């Protein structure tokens, strides 16, 4: 193969690598989501936060308890996760679309009575649970 062909071949191989590296280095590789059209200009997808702790009757935190929500509004808003788990301190936090929800907490052998929460955009709603 001649030197000219080797040079052209090297350029064809190196060019995409150089372009890709420069996009990464200068932030040109912006992730794109395909889960629907973007919100109208000047508006975002508002969420509120439901947070709280799950404890035993003696006040001990309940770790890895499953927190579940069921929408009470019609039409039901899309919920981003199936559920959340409590952390080491028994705390949970869940960002949800505005609306009314029934929240329950359970472990393998215990379950809470449901509580109702009204989620408001950009607001925090606190709901604590005691599992007996």
C-alpha positions as CSV (number, residue, x, y, z in Angstrom):
1,X,0.0,0.0,0.0
2,X,1.4,3.4,-0.8
3,X,2.1,6.1,1.7
4,X,-0.7,8.3,0.4
5,X,-3.3,5.5,0.9
6,X,-1.9,4.8,4.4
7,X,-2.2,8.5,5.3
8,X,-5.8,8.7,4.0
9,X,-6.7,5.5,5.8
10,X,-5.2,6.8,9.1
11,X,-7.1,10.0,8.7
12,X,-10.4,8.2,8.1
13,X,-9.8,6.1,11.3
14,X,-8.6,9.0,13.4
15,X,-11.1,11.7,12.5
16,X,-14.2,10.1,14.2
17,X,-12.1,9.4,17.3
18,X,-10.9,13.0,17.4
19,X,-14.4,14.4,16.9
20,X,-15.8,12.2,19.7
21,X,-13.1,13.1,22.1
22,X,-13.6,16.8,21.4
23,X,-17.4,16.5,22.0
24,X,-16.8,14.8,25.3
25,X,-14.1,17.3,26.4
26,X,-16.2,20.4,25.5
27,X,-19.6,19.1,26.7
28,X,-21.1,18.6,23.3
29,X,-22.5,15.2,24.1
30,X,-25.8,16.2,25.8
31,X,-28.0,13.3,26.8
32,X,-31.4,13.2,25.1
33,X,-34.5,11.6,26.6
34,X,-37.3,10.2,24.5
35,X,-40.0,9.9,27.1
36,X,-42.2,12.5,25.5
37,X,-42.2,16.1,24.3
38,X,-40.5,18.7,26.5
39,X,-42.7,20.9,28.6
40,X,-43.7,24.3,27.1
41,X,-41.1,27.1,27.3
42,X,-40.9,28.6,30.7
43,X,-42.5,25.6,32.4
44,X,-41.1,22.5,34.0
45,X,-42.5,19.3,35.2
46,X,-43.3,20.3,38.8
47,X,-43.0,17.7,41.6
48,X,-43.5,17.8,45.3
49,X,-41.8,15.7,47.9
50,X,-43.2,13.3,50.4
51,X,-40.8,12.4,53.2
52,X,-40.9,10.9,56.6
53,X,-39.6,8.2,58.9
54,X,-40.7,4.7,59.7
55,X,-40.2,3.5,63.2
56,X,-41.2,0.8,65.6
57,X,-43.5,1.7,68.6
58,X,-40.3,2.1,70.7
59,X,-38.9,4.6,68.3
60,X,-36.3,2.3,66.5
61,X,-35.9,3.1,62.8
62,X,-37.2,0.5,60.4
63,X,-34.6,-0.1,57.7
64,X,-35.5,-1.3,54.1
65,X,-39.2,-0.8,54.6
66,X,-41.2,-0.6,51.4
67,X,-43.1,2.6,50.8
68,X,-45.9,2.4,48.2
69,X,-48.3,5.0,46.9
70,X,-51.6,4.7,45.1
71,X,-52.9,7.8,43.3
72,X,-56.4,8.9,44.4
73,X,-57.0,11.5,41.6
74,X,-58.5,10.8,38.2
75,X,-56.8,10.7,35.8
76,X,-54.0,9.2,37.8
77,X,-50.6,10.9,37.4
78,X,-47.7,8.9,36.2
79,X,-45.6,7.8,39.2
80,X,-41.8,7.7,38.4
81,X,-40.9,4.7,40.6
82,X,-42.7,1.5,41.8
83,X,-41.8,2.3,45.3
84,X,-39.0,3.5,47.6
85,X,-37.2,1.9,50.6
86,X,-36.3,3.5,53.9
87,X,-32.7,4.1,54.7
88,X,-30.6,3.2,57.8
89,X,-32.4,5.9,59.9
90,X,-35.9,4.8,58.7
91,X,-36.2,7.8,56.5
92,X,-37.7,7.9,53.0
93,X,-38.2,10.6,50.4
94,X,-40.1,10.4,47.2
95,X,-40.6,13.1,44.5
96,X,-44.1,12.8,43.0
97,X,-46.3,14.8,40.7
98,X,-48.9,17.0,42.4
99,X,-52.0,15.2,43.5
100,X,-53.6,13.1,46.3
101,X,-52.0,9.7,47.2
102,X,-52.7,6.9,49.6
103,X,-49.3,5.9,51.2
104,X,-48.6,2.5,52.9
105,X,-45.4,1.1,54.4
106,X,-44.6,-2.6,54.8
107,X,-41.9,-5.0,55.7
108,X,-42.0,-8.8,55.3
109,X,-44.3,-9.3,58.3
110,X,-45.7,-5.8,59.2
111,X,-47.8,-3.3,57.3
112,X,-49.0,0.2,58.2
113,X,-52.5,1.6,57.9
114,X,-52.7,3.8,54.8
115,X,-52.3,7.5,55.2
116,X,-53.4,10.2,52.7
117,X,-51.0,12.8,51.4
118,X,-51.7,15.8,49.2
119,X,-48.6,16.6,47.2
120,X,-48.1,20.2,46.0
121,X,-45.5,21.3,43.5
122,X,-42.2,22.5,45.1
123,X,-43.5,21.7,48.6
124,X,-42.5,19.0,51.1
125,X,-45.2,16.9,52.8
126,X,-44.2,14.9,55.9
127,X,-45.9,11.6,56.7
128,X,-44.4,9.5,59.5
129,X,-45.3,5.8,60.1
130,X,-45.1,3.5,63.1
131,X,-45.0,-0.2,62.4
132,X,-46.1,-2.4,65.2
